[in-house]
Structures are given as structure tokens and as C-alpha cells.
Amino acid sequence: MKGADGVNIALIEIDKNTGSVRATIEGEDIDPNHVVTTMKDCGAVIHSVDEVAVEEDSWKRPPPGEQNTTRGHGRPAPQRGQKVKA
């Protein structure tokens, strides 16, 4: 999936007519619309999105003793309190 570093889809419930899955998609540049389109193209019917999590710690960390100077994609990491343009 474009922008994803990893995808995990697990079947969590089956009833008479449907199966419920939990999809975990990790990456630094994930387009939610692309995710929905891709899942629908694979035959999924999306009734709801129950949770979205964004983690600041997901930035790539430098080896111990080195300063974190990038976010893992070449741009400087913001300093605490610094305003960042999206």
C-alpha cells in the first residue's frame, strides 16, 4: 500500500453474514483516501473507522548518543515549542 511501511489485517469477529477485521497500517505518508479506495477495490465494505492514532515517537530515532536532527525523511525535526508548517 502506497506510503505504508507495514500492514496487518486480522479477522476479529464472524457473524452470520459478515466478518469484522482490524487493520493496522503504519508509515510516514499514508493517504487515508487511498487506504479506503484500496480496501474497497479488494471487496471490503467499510461501515466505520473506530480509531486513528498518531504518534510523535514514530519518527525514526537516532542511535544512542546522537542528536535527532531529522524525522526519518530528511526534514529537520522540530525543537520543543517550535511552530511547524504542515
PyMOL Python script that loads the backbone (N, CA, C, O; Angstrom):
from pymol import cmd

cmd.read_pdbstr("""\
ATOM      1  N   MET A   1       0.850  -1.171   0.000  1.00  0.00           N
ATOM      2  CA  MET A   1       0.000   0.000   0.000  1.00  0.00           C
ATOM      3  C   MET A   1       0.897   1.236   0.000  1.00  0.00           C
ATOM      4  O   MET A   1       1.846   1.323   0.779  1.00  0.00           O
ATOM      5  N   LYS A   2       0.597   2.173  -0.862  1.00  0.00           N
ATOM      6  CA  LYS A   2       1.400   3.380  -1.012  1.00  0.00           C
ATOM      7  C   LYS A   2       1.537   4.132   0.316  1.00  0.00           C
ATOM      8  O   LYS A   2       0.544   4.395   0.994  1.00  0.00           O
ATOM      9  N   GLY A   3       2.762   4.471   0.675  1.00  0.00           N
ATOM     10  CA  GLY A   3       3.025   5.236   1.886  1.00  0.00           C
ATOM     11  C   GLY A   3       3.123   4.414   3.150  1.00  0.00           C
ATOM     12  O   GLY A   3       3.472   4.950   4.202  1.00  0.00           O
ATOM     13  N   ALA A   4       2.828   3.128   3.081  1.00  0.00           N
ATOM     14  CA  ALA A   4       2.827   2.282   4.272  1.00  0.00           C
ATOM     15  C   ALA A   4       4.138   1.515   4.390  1.00  0.00           C
ATOM     16  O   ALA A   4       4.670   1.006   3.404  1.00  0.00           O
ATOM     17  N   ASP A   5       4.644   1.445   5.612  1.00  0.00           N
ATOM     18  CA  ASP A   5       5.814   0.612   5.903  1.00  0.00           C
ATOM     19  C   ASP A   5       5.390  -0.792   6.312  1.00  0.00           C
ATOM     20  O   ASP A   5       6.162  -1.742   6.179  1.00  0.00           O
ATOM     21  N   GLY A   6       4.168  -0.923   6.809  1.00  0.00           N
ATOM     22  CA  GLY A   6       3.670  -2.230   7.228  1.00  0.00           C
ATOM     23  C   GLY A   6       2.159  -2.230   7.319  1.00  0.00           C
ATOM     24  O   GLY A   6       1.548  -1.218   7.663  1.00  0.00           O
ATOM     25  N   VAL A   7       1.558  -3.367   7.011  1.00  0.00           N
ATOM     26  CA  VAL A   7       0.106  -3.534   7.083  1.00  0.00           C
ATOM     27  C   VAL A   7      -0.188  -4.862   7.759  1.00  0.00           C
ATOM     28  O   VAL A   7       0.414  -5.883   7.426  1.00  0.00           O
ATOM     29  N   ASN A   8      -1.118  -4.848   8.715  1.00  0.00           N
ATOM     30  CA  ASN A   8      -1.553  -6.073   9.380  1.00  0.00           C
ATOM     31  C   ASN A   8      -3.078  -6.052   9.420  1.00  0.00           C
ATOM     32  O   ASN A   8      -3.676  -5.098   9.918  1.00  0.00           O
ATOM     33  N   ILE A   9      -3.702  -7.097   8.901  1.00  0.00           N
ATOM     34  CA  ILE A   9      -5.161  -7.198   8.925  1.00  0.00           C
ATOM     35  C   ILE A   9      -5.524  -8.497   9.627  1.00  0.00           C
ATOM     36  O   ILE A   9      -5.086  -9.573   9.221  1.00  0.00           O
ATOM     37  N   ALA A  10      -6.327  -8.392  10.682  1.00  0.00           N
ATOM     38  CA  ALA A  10      -6.695  -9.561  11.479  1.00  0.00           C
ATOM     39  C   ALA A  10      -8.208  -9.695  11.541  1.00  0.00           C
ATOM     40  O   ALA A  10      -8.911  -8.713  11.779  1.00  0.00           O
ATOM     41  N   LEU A  11      -8.707 -10.891  11.332  1.00  0.00           N
ATOM     42  CA  LEU A  11     -10.124 -11.196  11.480  1.00  0.00           C
ATOM     43  C   LEU A  11     -10.427 -11.244  12.977  1.00  0.00           C
ATOM     44  O   LEU A  11      -9.814 -12.020  13.711  1.00  0.00           O
ATOM     45  N   ILE A  12     -11.367 -10.421  13.427  1.00  0.00           N
ATOM     46  CA  ILE A  12     -11.641 -10.380  14.867  1.00  0.00           C
ATOM     47  C   ILE A  12     -13.022 -10.897  15.237  1.00  0.00           C
ATOM     48  O   ILE A  12     -13.269 -11.214  16.400  1.00  0.00           O
ATOM     49  N   GLU A  13     -13.947 -10.989  14.245  1.00  0.00           N
ATOM     50  CA  GLU A  13     -15.284 -11.476  14.561  1.00  0.00           C
ATOM     51  C   GLU A  13     -15.969 -11.953  13.284  1.00  0.00           C
ATOM     52  O   GLU A  13     -15.813 -11.353  12.221  1.00  0.00           O
ATOM     53  N   ILE A  14     -16.721 -13.026  13.400  1.00  0.00           N
ATOM     54  CA  ILE A  14     -17.517 -13.530  12.275  1.00  0.00           C
ATOM     55  C   ILE A  14     -18.937 -13.733  12.769  1.00  0.00           C
ATOM     56  O   ILE A  14     -19.158 -14.383  13.791  1.00  0.00           O
ATOM     57  N   ASP A  15     -19.903 -13.176  12.040  1.00  0.00           N
ATOM     58  CA  ASP A  15     -21.294 -13.496  12.351  1.00  0.00           C
ATOM     59  C   ASP A  15     -21.914 -14.156  11.121  1.00  0.00           C
ATOM     60  O   ASP A  15     -21.189 -14.579  10.221  1.00  0.00           O
ATOM     61  N   LYS A  16     -23.206 -14.248  11.070  1.00  0.00           N
ATOM     62  CA  LYS A  16     -23.888 -14.997  10.008  1.00  0.00           C
ATOM     63  C   LYS A  16     -23.522 -14.525   8.594  1.00  0.00           C
ATOM     64  O   LYS A  16     -23.327 -15.348   7.700  1.00  0.00           O
ATOM     65  N   ASN A  17     -23.430 -13.227   8.392  1.00  0.00           N
ATOM     66  CA  ASN A  17     -23.228 -12.688   7.049  1.00  0.00           C
ATOM     67  C   ASN A  17     -21.932 -11.909   6.835  1.00  0.00           C
ATOM     68  O   ASN A  17     -21.558 -11.651   5.691  1.00  0.00           O
ATOM     69  N   THR A  18     -21.253 -11.537   7.890  1.00  0.00           N
ATOM     70  CA  THR A  18     -20.077 -10.665   7.727  1.00  0.00           C
ATOM     71  C   THR A  18     -18.931 -11.089   8.624  1.00  0.00           C
ATOM     72  O   THR A  18     -19.106 -11.810   9.606  1.00  0.00           O
ATOM     73  N   GLY A  19     -17.769 -10.620   8.255  1.00  0.00           N
ATOM     74  CA  GLY A  19     -16.586 -10.762   9.094  1.00  0.00           C
ATOM     75  C   GLY A  19     -16.075  -9.376   9.435  1.00  0.00           C
ATOM     76  O   GLY A  19     -16.066  -8.490   8.581  1.00  0.00           O
ATOM     77  N   SER A  20     -15.657  -9.182  10.657  1.00  0.00           N
ATOM     78  CA  SER A  20     -15.088  -7.893  11.077  1.00  0.00           C
ATOM     79  C   SER A  20     -13.585  -8.042  11.169  1.00  0.00           C
ATOM     80  O   SER A  20     -13.079  -9.033  11.695  1.00  0.00           O
ATOM     81  N   VAL A  21     -12.876  -7.052  10.656  1.00  0.00           N
ATOM     82  CA  VAL A  21     -11.416  -7.088  10.699  1.00  0.00           C
ATOM     83  C   VAL A  21     -10.878  -5.852  11.388  1.00  0.00           C
ATOM     84  O   VAL A  21     -11.536  -4.814  11.451  1.00  0.00           O
ATOM     85  N   ARG A  22      -9.677  -5.986  11.897  1.00  0.00           N
ATOM     86  CA  ARG A  22      -8.935  -4.847  12.442  1.00  0.00           C
ATOM     87  C   ARG A  22      -7.733  -4.674  11.535  1.00  0.00           C
ATOM     88  O   ARG A  22      -6.934  -5.597  11.374  1.00  0.00           O
ATOM     89  N   ALA A  23      -7.599  -3.497  10.943  1.00  0.00           N
ATOM     90  CA  ALA A  23      -6.474  -3.201  10.058  1.00  0.00           C
ATOM     91  C   ALA A  23      -5.544  -2.215  10.745  1.00  0.00           C
ATOM     92  O   ALA A  23      -5.975  -1.161  11.212  1.00  0.00           O
ATOM     93  N   THR A  24      -4.268  -2.565  10.803  1.00  0.00           N
ATOM     94  CA  THR A  24      -3.250  -1.684  11.348  1.00  0.00           C
ATOM     95  C   THR A  24      -2.303  -1.341  10.204  1.00  0.00           C
ATOM     96  O   THR A  24      -1.701  -2.225   9.595  1.00  0.00           O
ATOM     97  N   ILE A  25      -2.180  -0.057   9.922  1.00  0.00           N
ATOM     98  CA  ILE A  25      -1.342   0.409   8.823  1.00  0.00           C
ATOM     99  C   ILE A  25      -0.356   1.410   9.395  1.00  0.00           C
ATOM    100  O   ILE A  25      -0.753   2.409   9.994  1.00  0.00           O
ATOM    101  N   GLU A  26       0.932   1.143   9.211  1.00  0.00           N
ATOM    102  CA  GLU A  26       1.967   2.017   9.752  1.00  0.00           C
ATOM    103  C   GLU A  26       2.807   2.590   8.625  1.00  0.00           C
ATOM    104  O   GLU A  26       3.129   1.896   7.661  1.00  0.00           O
ATOM    105  N   GLY A  27       3.155   3.856   8.755  1.00  0.00           N
ATOM    106  CA  GLY A  27       4.002   4.515   7.771  1.00  0.00           C
ATOM    107  C   GLY A  27       4.021   6.009   8.018  1.00  0.00           C
ATOM    108  O   GLY A  27       3.282   6.522   8.859  1.00  0.00           O
ATOM    109  N   GLU A  28       4.868   6.700   7.282  1.00  0.00           N
ATOM    110  CA  GLU A  28       5.040   8.135   7.496  1.00  0.00           C
ATOM    111  C   GLU A  28       4.216   8.987   6.544  1.00  0.00           C
ATOM    112  O   GLU A  28       4.069  10.185   6.787  1.00  0.00           O
ATOM    113  N   ASP A  29       3.679   8.431   5.484  1.00  0.00           N
ATOM    114  CA  ASP A  29       2.969   9.236   4.490  1.00  0.00           C
ATOM    115  C   ASP A  29       1.770   8.459   3.962  1.00  0.00           C
ATOM    116  O   ASP A  29       1.698   8.143   2.774  1.00  0.00           O
ATOM    117  N   ILE A  30       0.834   8.155   4.850  1.00  0.00           N
ATOM    118  CA  ILE A  30      -0.330   7.350   4.489  1.00  0.00           C
ATOM    119  C   ILE A  30      -1.482   8.279   4.111  1.00  0.00           C
ATOM    120  O   ILE A  30      -1.831   9.189   4.862  1.00  0.00           O
ATOM    121  N   ASP A  31      -2.063   8.040   2.947  1.00  0.00           N
ATOM    122  CA  ASP A  31      -3.211   8.811   2.475  1.00  0.00           C
ATOM    123  C   ASP A  31      -4.480   8.029   2.837  1.00  0.00           C
ATOM    124  O   ASP A  31      -4.727   6.967   2.266  1.00  0.00           O
ATOM    125  N   PRO A  32      -5.286   8.539   3.778  1.00  0.00           N
ATOM    126  CA  PRO A  32      -6.481   7.809   4.206  1.00  0.00           C
ATOM    127  C   PRO A  32      -7.435   7.494   3.052  1.00  0.00           C
ATOM    128  O   PRO A  32      -8.050   6.427   3.037  1.00  0.00           O
ATOM    129  N   ASN A  33      -7.565   8.396   2.097  1.00  0.00           N
ATOM    130  CA  ASN A  33      -8.450   8.142   0.956  1.00  0.00           C
ATOM    131  C   ASN A  33      -7.940   6.978   0.119  1.00  0.00           C
ATOM    132  O   ASN A  33      -8.731   6.190  -0.399  1.00  0.00           O
ATOM    133  N   HIS A  34      -6.619   6.867  -0.016  1.00  0.00           N
ATOM    134  CA  HIS A  34      -6.030   5.742  -0.758  1.00  0.00           C
ATOM    135  C   HIS A  34      -6.286   4.425  -0.022  1.00  0.00           C
ATOM    136  O   HIS A  34      -6.539   3.396  -0.648  1.00  0.00           O
ATOM    137  N   VAL A  35      -6.219   4.466   1.298  1.00  0.00           N
ATOM    138  CA  VAL A  35      -6.490   3.264   2.096  1.00  0.00           C
ATOM    139  C   VAL A  35      -7.922   2.787   1.849  1.00  0.00           C
ATOM    140  O   VAL A  35      -8.149   1.607   1.585  1.00  0.00           O
ATOM    141  N   VAL A  36      -8.887   3.707   1.937  1.00  0.00           N
ATOM    142  CA  VAL A  36     -10.293   3.344   1.740  1.00  0.00           C
ATOM    143  C   VAL A  36     -10.506   2.800   0.329  1.00  0.00           C
ATOM    144  O   VAL A  36     -11.157   1.771   0.153  1.00  0.00           O
ATOM    145  N   THR A  37      -9.961   3.483  -0.672  1.00  0.00           N
ATOM    146  CA  THR A  37     -10.109   3.037  -2.062  1.00  0.00           C
ATOM    147  C   THR A  37      -9.514   1.651  -2.270  1.00  0.00           C
ATOM    148  O   THR A  37     -10.127   0.797  -2.910  1.00  0.00           O
ATOM    149  N   THR A  38      -8.319   1.427  -1.728  1.00  0.00           N
ATOM    150  CA  THR A  38      -7.654   0.136  -1.875  1.00  0.00           C
ATOM    151  C   THR A  38      -8.462  -0.971  -1.216  1.00  0.00           C
ATOM    152  O   THR A  38      -8.622  -2.049  -1.788  1.00  0.00           O
ATOM    153  N   MET A  39      -8.973  -0.710  -0.017  1.00  0.00           N
ATOM    154  CA  MET A  39      -9.758  -1.728   0.681  1.00  0.00           C
ATOM    155  C   MET A  39     -11.050  -2.035  -0.074  1.00  0.00           C
ATOM    156  O   MET A  39     -11.436  -3.198  -0.187  1.00  0.00           O
ATOM    157  N   LYS A  40     -11.719  -1.010  -0.590  1.00  0.00           N
ATOM    158  CA  LYS A  40     -12.945  -1.226  -1.360  1.00  0.00           C
ATOM    159  C   LYS A  40     -12.657  -1.990  -2.646  1.00  0.00           C
ATOM    160  O   LYS A  40     -13.444  -2.843  -3.055  1.00  0.00           O
ATOM    161  N   ASP A  41     -11.520  -1.682  -3.287  1.00  0.00           N
ATOM    162  CA  ASP A  41     -11.130  -2.403  -4.502  1.00  0.00           C
ATOM    163  C   ASP A  41     -10.908  -3.895  -4.228  1.00  0.00           C
ATOM    164  O   ASP A  41     -11.027  -4.725  -5.129  1.00  0.00           O
ATOM    165  N   CYS A  42     -10.584  -4.221  -2.973  1.00  0.00           N
ATOM    166  CA  CYS A  42     -10.370  -5.623  -2.586  1.00  0.00           C
ATOM    167  C   CYS A  42     -11.656  -6.282  -2.099  1.00  0.00           C
ATOM    168  O   CYS A  42     -11.634  -7.431  -1.657  1.00  0.00           O
ATOM    169  N   GLY A  43     -12.784  -5.561  -2.178  1.00  0.00           N
ATOM    170  CA  GLY A  43     -14.069  -6.140  -1.814  1.00  0.00           C
ATOM    171  C   GLY A  43     -14.575  -5.793  -0.427  1.00  0.00           C
ATOM    172  O   GLY A  43     -15.626  -6.281  -0.013  1.00  0.00           O
ATOM    173  N   ALA A  44     -13.843  -4.957   0.297  1.00  0.00           N
ATOM    174  CA  ALA A  44     -14.271  -4.590   1.652  1.00  0.00           C
ATOM    175  C   ALA A  44     -15.413  -3.578   1.602  1.00  0.00           C
ATOM    176  O   ALA A  44     -15.516  -2.771   0.678  1.00  0.00           O
ATOM    177  N   VAL A  45     -16.257  -3.648   2.613  1.00  0.00           N
ATOM    178  CA  VAL A  45     -17.292  -2.641   2.834  1.00  0.00           C
ATOM    179  C   VAL A  45     -16.965  -2.011   4.183  1.00  0.00           C
ATOM    180  O   VAL A  45     -16.964  -2.693   5.208  1.00  0.00           O
ATOM    181  N   ILE A  46     -16.690  -0.718   4.181  1.00  0.00           N
ATOM    182  CA  ILE A  46     -16.278  -0.037   5.416  1.00  0.00           C
ATOM    183  C   ILE A  46     -17.496   0.633   6.028  1.00  0.00           C
ATOM    184  O   ILE A  46     -18.089   1.537   5.440  1.00  0.00           O
ATOM    185  N   HIS A  47     -17.863   0.167   7.234  1.00  0.00           N
ATOM    186  CA  HIS A  47     -19.004   0.738   7.938  1.00  0.00           C
ATOM    187  C   HIS A  47     -18.572   1.848   8.886  1.00  0.00           C
ATOM    188  O   HIS A  47     -19.321   2.797   9.119  1.00  0.00           O
ATOM    189  N   SER A  48     -17.361   1.730   9.435  1.00  0.00           N
ATOM    190  CA  SER A  48     -16.895   2.764  10.354  1.00  0.00           C
ATOM    191  C   SER A  48     -15.389   2.659  10.540  1.00  0.00           C
ATOM    192  O   SER A  48     -14.779   1.613  10.316  1.00  0.00           O
ATOM    193  N   VAL A  49     -14.817   3.776  10.954  1.00  0.00           N
ATOM    194  CA  VAL A  49     -13.423   3.818  11.389  1.00  0.00           C
ATOM    195  C   VAL A  49     -13.486   4.182  12.862  1.00  0.00           C
ATOM    196  O   VAL A  49     -13.917   5.277  13.222  1.00  0.00           O
ATOM    197  N   ASP A  50     -13.056   3.263  13.709  1.00  0.00           N
ATOM    198  CA  ASP A  50     -13.233   3.447  15.146  1.00  0.00           C
ATOM    199  C   ASP A  50     -12.088   4.175  15.831  1.00  0.00           C
ATOM    200  O   ASP A  50     -12.278   4.744  16.906  1.00  0.00           O
ATOM    201  N   GLU A  51     -10.904   4.170  15.231  1.00  0.00           N
ATOM    202  CA  GLU A  51      -9.766   4.767  15.922  1.00  0.00           C
ATOM    203  C   GLU A  51      -8.690   5.137  14.915  1.00  0.00           C
ATOM    204  O   GLU A  51      -8.433   4.405  13.959  1.00  0.00           O
ATOM    205  N   VAL A  52      -8.063   6.292  15.147  1.00  0.00           N
ATOM    206  CA  VAL A  52      -6.889   6.705  14.388  1.00  0.00           C
ATOM    207  C   VAL A  52      -5.883   7.216  15.411  1.00  0.00           C
ATOM    208  O   VAL A  52      -6.218   8.056  16.247  1.00  0.00           O
ATOM    209  N   ALA A  53      -4.661   6.720  15.351  1.00  0.00           N
ATOM    210  CA  ALA A  53      -3.636   7.140  16.307  1.00  0.00           C
ATOM    211  C   ALA A  53      -2.445   7.731  15.555  1.00  0.00           C
ATOM    212  O   ALA A  53      -2.018   7.193  14.534  1.00  0.00           O
ATOM    213  N   VAL A  54      -1.922   8.822  16.060  1.00  0.00           N
ATOM    214  CA  VAL A  54      -0.734   9.454  15.504  1.00  0.00           C
ATOM    215  C   VAL A  54       0.262   9.574  16.642  1.00  0.00           C
ATOM    216  O   VAL A  54      -0.061  10.103  17.706  1.00  0.00           O
ATOM    217  N   GLU A  55       1.472   9.084  16.420  1.00  0.00           N
ATOM    218  CA  GLU A  55       2.472   9.083  17.471  1.00  0.00           C
ATOM    219  C   GLU A  55       3.667   9.933  17.088  1.00  0.00           C
ATOM    220  O   GLU A  55       4.271   9.728  16.035  1.00  0.00           O
ATOM    221  N   GLU A  56       4.010  10.891  17.943  1.00  0.00           N
ATOM    222  CA  GLU A  56       5.199  11.702  17.713  1.00  0.00           C
ATOM    223  C   GLU A  56       6.443  10.827  17.775  1.00  0.00           C
ATOM    224  O   GLU A  56       7.414  11.086  17.064  1.00  0.00           O
ATOM    225  N   ASP A  57       6.428   9.793  18.615  1.00  0.00           N
ATOM    226  CA  ASP A  57       7.577   8.908  18.762  1.00  0.00           C
ATOM    227  C   ASP A  57       7.786   8.001  17.560  1.00  0.00           C
ATOM    228  O   ASP A  57       8.760   7.250  17.518  1.00  0.00           O
ATOM    229  N   SER A  58       6.887   8.057  16.578  1.00  0.00           N
ATOM    230  CA  SER A  58       7.050   7.202  15.412  1.00  0.00           C
ATOM    231  C   SER A  58       8.164   7.698  14.499  1.00  0.00           C
ATOM    232  O   SER A  58       8.559   6.994  13.570  1.00  0.00           O
ATOM    233  N   TRP A  59       8.678   8.910  14.753  1.00  0.00           N
ATOM    234  CA  TRP A  59       9.813   9.393  13.986  1.00  0.00           C
ATOM    235  C   TRP A  59      10.982   8.466  14.247  1.00  0.00           C
ATOM    236  O   TRP A  59      11.135   7.957  15.357  1.00  0.00           O
ATOM    237  N   LYS A  60      11.797   8.245  13.251  1.00  0.00           N
ATOM    238  CA  LYS A  60      12.947   7.361  13.418  1.00  0.00           C
ATOM    239  C   LYS A  60      13.907   7.972  14.430  1.00  0.00           C
ATOM    240  O   LYS A  60      14.244   9.154  14.362  1.00  0.00           O
ATOM    241  N   ARG A  61      14.327   7.153  15.348  1.00  0.00           N
ATOM    242  CA  ARG A  61      15.214   7.621  16.407  1.00  0.00           C
ATOM    243  C   ARG A  61      16.668   7.355  16.035  1.00  0.00           C
ATOM    244  O   ARG A  61      16.979   6.327  15.433  1.00  0.00           O
ATOM    245  N   PRO A  62      17.554   8.272  16.389  1.00  0.00           N
ATOM    246  CA  PRO A  62      18.971   8.060  16.104  1.00  0.00           C
ATOM    247  C   PRO A  62      19.572   7.065  17.093  1.00  0.00           C
ATOM    248  O   PRO A  62      18.984   6.803  18.142  1.00  0.00           O
ATOM    249  N   PRO A  63      20.737   6.513  16.765  1.00  0.00           N
ATOM    250  CA  PRO A  63      21.411   5.638  17.725  1.00  0.00           C
ATOM    251  C   PRO A  63      21.694   6.393  19.020  1.00  0.00           C
ATOM    252  O   PRO A  63      21.810   7.618  18.998  1.00  0.00           O
ATOM    253  N   PRO A  64      21.806   5.693  20.143  1.00  0.00           N
ATOM    254  CA  PRO A  64      22.093   6.357  21.413  1.00  0.00           C
ATOM    255  C   PRO A  64      23.334   7.243  21.296  1.00  0.00           C
ATOM    256  O   PRO A  64      24.345   6.852  20.712  1.00  0.00           O
ATOM    257  N   GLY A  65      23.233   8.437  21.862  1.00  0.00           N
ATOM    258  CA  GLY A  65      24.362   9.362  21.844  1.00  0.00           C
ATOM    259  C   GLY A  65      24.358  10.328  20.673  1.00  0.00           C
ATOM    260  O   GLY A  65      25.119  11.296  20.675  1.00  0.00           O
ATOM    261  N   GLU A  66      23.514  10.087  19.669  1.00  0.00           N
ATOM    262  CA  GLU A  66      23.429  11.005  18.535  1.00  0.00           C
ATOM    263  C   GLU A  66      22.175  11.846  18.673  1.00  0.00           C
ATOM    264  O   GLU A  66      21.148  11.375  19.160  1.00  0.00           O
ATOM    265  N   GLN A  67      22.268  13.114  18.234  1.00  0.00           N
ATOM    266  CA  GLN A  67      21.135  14.017  18.312  1.00  0.00           C
ATOM    267  C   GLN A  67      20.155  13.723  17.184  1.00  0.00           C
ATOM    268  O   GLN A  67      20.565  13.412  16.065  1.00  0.00           O
ATOM    269  N   ASN A  68      18.867  13.821  17.477  1.00  0.00           N
ATOM    270  CA  ASN A  68      17.835  13.622  16.459  1.00  0.00           C
ATOM    271  C   ASN A  68      17.745  14.883  15.612  1.00  0.00           C
ATOM    272  O   ASN A  68      17.220  15.899  16.068  1.00  0.00           O
ATOM    273  N   THR A  69      18.257  14.827  14.367  1.00  0.00           N
ATOM    274  CA  THR A  69      18.264  16.003  13.516  1.00  0.00           C
ATOM    275  C   THR A  69      17.267  15.918  12.380  1.00  0.00           C
ATOM    276  O   THR A  69      16.993  16.928  11.731  1.00  0.00           O
ATOM    277  N   THR A  70      16.713  14.733  12.120  1.00  0.00           N
ATOM    278  CA  THR A  70      15.687  14.601  11.079  1.00  0.00           C
ATOM    279  C   THR A  70      14.559  13.740  11.585  1.00  0.00           C
ATOM    280  O   THR A  70      14.690  13.057  12.601  1.00  0.00           O
ATOM    281  N   ARG A  71      13.465  13.773  10.884  1.00  0.00           N
ATOM    282  CA  ARG A  71      12.300  12.967  11.225  1.00  0.00           C
ATOM    283  C   ARG A  71      12.356  11.603  10.559  1.00  0.00           C
ATOM    284  O   ARG A  71      11.385  10.851  10.645  1.00  0.00           O
ATOM    285  N   GLY A  72      13.432  11.259   9.912  1.00  0.00           N
ATOM    286  CA  GLY A  72      13.498   9.989   9.209  1.00  0.00           C
ATOM    287  C   GLY A  72      13.181  10.142   7.737  1.00  0.00           C
ATOM    288  O   GLY A  72      13.264   9.177   6.977  1.00  0.00           O
ATOM    289  N   HIS A  73      12.815  11.351   7.328  1.00  0.00           N
ATOM    290  CA  HIS A  73      12.561  11.576   5.915  1.00  0.00           C
ATOM    291  C   HIS A  73      13.239  12.840   5.429  1.00  0.00           C
ATOM    292  O   HIS A  73      12.749  13.483   4.501  1.00  0.00           O
ATOM    293  N   GLY A  74      14.370  13.215   6.045  1.00  0.00           N
ATOM    294  CA  GLY A  74      15.219  14.278   5.547  1.00  0.00           C
ATOM    295  C   GLY A  74      14.897  15.680   6.016  1.00  0.00           C
ATOM    296  O   GLY A  74      15.708  16.587   5.828  1.00  0.00           O
ATOM    297  N   ARG A  75      13.729  15.889   6.624  1.00  0.00           N
ATOM    298  CA  ARG A  75      13.399  17.227   7.098  1.00  0.00           C
ATOM    299  C   ARG A  75      13.845  17.368   8.548  1.00  0.00           C
ATOM    300  O   ARG A  75      13.782  16.410   9.319  1.00  0.00           O
ATOM    301  N   PRO A  76      14.295  18.565   8.917  1.00  0.00           N
ATOM    302  CA  PRO A  76      14.723  18.750  10.311  1.00  0.00           C
ATOM    303  C   PRO A  76      13.584  18.496  11.286  1.00  0.00           C
ATOM    304  O   PRO A  76      12.444  18.886  11.034  1.00  0.00           O
ATOM    305  N   ALA A  77      13.889  17.851  12.383  1.00  0.00           N
ATOM    306  CA  ALA A  77      12.894  17.624  13.426  1.00  0.00           C
ATOM    307  C   ALA A  77      12.641  18.927  14.157  1.00  0.00           C
ATOM    308  O   ALA A  77      13.582  19.682  14.401  1.00  0.00           O
ATOM    309  N   PRO A  78      11.394  19.214  14.513  1.00  0.00           N
ATOM    310  CA  PRO A  78      11.116  20.453  15.236  1.00  0.00           C
ATOM    311  C   PRO A  78      11.680  20.387  16.649  1.00  0.00           C
ATOM    312  O   PRO A  78      11.728  19.326  17.273  1.00  0.00           O
ATOM    313  N   GLN A  79      12.096  21.528  17.127  1.00  0.00           N
ATOM    314  CA  GLN A  79      12.549  21.641  18.511  1.00  0.00           C
ATOM    315  C   GLN A  79      11.328  21.864  19.382  1.00  0.00           C
ATOM    316  O   GLN A  79      10.313  22.378  18.911  1.00  0.00           O
ATOM    317  N   ARG A  80      11.418  21.481  20.649  1.00  0.00           N
ATOM    318  CA  ARG A  80      10.278  21.643  21.558  1.00  0.00           C
ATOM    319  C   ARG A  80       9.822  23.100  21.544  1.00  0.00           C
ATOM    320  O   ARG A  80      10.627  24.014  21.724  1.00  0.00           O
ATOM    321  N   GLY A  81       8.521  23.306  21.328  1.00  0.00           N
ATOM    322  CA  GLY A  81       7.934  24.643  21.305  1.00  0.00           C
ATOM    323  C   GLY A  81       7.999  25.329  19.948  1.00  0.00           C
ATOM    324  O   GLY A  81       7.399  26.389  19.775  1.00  0.00           O
ATOM    325  N   GLN A  82       8.704  24.759  18.989  1.00  0.00           N
ATOM    326  CA  GLN A  82       8.832  25.364  17.667  1.00  0.00           C
ATOM    327  C   GLN A  82       7.571  25.129  16.867  1.00  0.00           C
ATOM    328  O   GLN A  82       7.022  24.027  16.879  1.00  0.00           O
ATOM    329  N   LYS A  83       7.101  26.163  16.166  1.00  0.00           N
ATOM    330  CA  LYS A  83       5.929  26.015  15.311  1.00  0.00           C
ATOM    331  C   LYS A  83       6.363  25.379  13.995  1.00  0.00           C
ATOM    332  O   LYS A  83       7.414  25.717  13.449  1.00  0.00           O
ATOM    333  N   VAL A  84       5.549  24.460  13.494  1.00  0.00           N
ATOM    334  CA  VAL A  84       5.884  23.730  12.290  1.00  0.00           C
ATOM    335  C   VAL A  84       4.760  23.882  11.288  1.00  0.00           C
ATOM    336  O   VAL A  84       3.592  23.711  11.637  1.00  0.00           O
ATOM    337  N   LYS A  85       5.100  24.204  10.034  1.00  0.00           N
ATOM    338  CA  LYS A  85       4.104  24.271   8.967  1.00  0.00           C
ATOM    339  C   LYS A  85       3.826  22.867   8.465  1.00  0.00           C
ATOM    340  O   LYS A  85       4.747  22.074   8.273  1.00  0.00           O
ATOM    341  N   ALA A  86       2.564  22.564   8.255  1.00  0.00           N
ATOM    342  CA  ALA A  86       2.178  21.234   7.767  1.00  0.00           C
ATOM    343  C   ALA A  86       2.425  21.106   6.281  1.00  0.00           C
ATOM    344  O   ALA A  86       2.158  20.054   5.700  1.00  0.00           O
TER     345      ALA A  86
END
""", "prot")
cmd.dss("prot")
cmd.show_as("cartoon", "prot")
cmd.util.cbc("prot")
cmd.orient("prot")
